[in-house]
Amino acid sequence: MRRREDLDYTHDSLVEEREYGLYWYSWLWNLVRPVLVFVSALLLLIGLVSYGWGRISAVFIDPVDKADTQPVAFTVAAGDSLTRVSNNLESQNLIRNRSVFKYFADFMGFGQKIQAGEYTLSRSMTINQIADQLTSGDGRPIVRNITVIPGWNVETIADYLVKEGAIPDRAAFLDKARTGADFADYYYIADVLAARGAAQRKYVLEGYLSPDTYEVYTDASVDDIIKKLLSQTEAVFKEPLHARAEELGMSMDQVITLASLIEKEGKTADFAKVSAVFHGRLRQNMALGSDVTIKYVSGTTRMALTREDLGLDSPYNTYTHKGLPPGPICSPSPAAIQAALHPDEQFLQEGFLYFCSKDPNTGELHFSKTLAEHEYAVSVYAPLWEAYDKRTNAQ
């Protein structure tokens, strides 16, 4: 039989155990409850965001019609801005919202990479797929880049354009360049055609097809390309150059002609010195004696010209004819044009009248004041020219 004391003890123990269990349950609940609240709130937020994003995506971002894979032709013209492209995409129902596409392309760095061309898209494409295709340039290009190098002549330019697929026929290009008749609306070509001796020129357009890099349409005609190059000459030869030419008593054509000789004779660093030699000889009514004019007519690439070469019967032979040749012999760079207008004044004052190649490999020139000095320099350097011709199989 239990004593009362034992019963009291047992009752108290049960109460204590119950209170202890409630304490730990309360402590655990206080710990877990905020976590559960946070998780529940997070799940609710995710659900709301997911729902909201789904609604936004359905209205602004999703493909216009995931089931419509019908090809749609889309064109990006040269010079089209991202805004223009976005507007055109929306107008052809290829995207849901032009502003969203524009901001997306800007954010992803696609804005400056969209390339001109003709593309095949579909209304099942996402805005990311569309942007990726427009920037990868896998559409049929509607423009191409062509580059005319300073020192190229009309025939070299024609060969290059044929090689690049920009023109189909070399002969048609050369015929137009030879006569220049289709381009008389350019005042400087009209002046050339009206000048005495125009018939002596190999190509009326020689020297006026300005060297530069151009963007032209893939379906551009021969006339379109020629006009593009002629227009750049006008952009380069601005009014201050005309004013300086007038100070020197030269026409634009004379400046372009002299610049073309300078372009072919020396490197850029020597342009002003070469110009000074030519200006000095012109002032003294001396023949220019420029090898490059003979090479232009004969087509030879040899450094060491023969007596037969130097006696070539041609108005372009500046050994046998005084003054400038009938016209330019290549397309001169802006630097060569500046040199033609601004010869090295110190060289002019010191009377340098001759130069010859010092090193065929580098293009370095040797300048002389007197004929005796020049002839001695030629005797020193001529063997280098002959060795260079032999090594390069020059014709």
Secondary structure, DSSP 8 states (H G I E B T S, - for coil): ---HHHHHHHHHHHHHHHHHHHHHHHHHHHHHHHHHHHHHHHHHHHHHHHHHHHHHIIIIIS-S-TT----EEEEE-TT--HHHHHHHHHHTTSSS-HHHHHHHHHHTT-TTT---EEEEE-TTS-HHHHHHHHHHT-SB-SEEEEEE-TT--HHHHHHHHHHTTS-S-HHHHHHHHHH-GGGTTSHHHHHHHHSTTGGG-S-TTTT-S--EEEEEETT--HHHHHHHHHHHHHHHS-HHHHHHHHHHT--HHHHHHHHHHHHHHS-GGGHHHHHHHHHHHHHTT-----HHHHHHHH----SS--HHHHT--STT-TTTS-SS-SS-SS---HHHHHHHHS--HHHHHHT--EEEEEETTTTEEEEESSHHHHHHHHHHHHHHHHHHHHHHT--
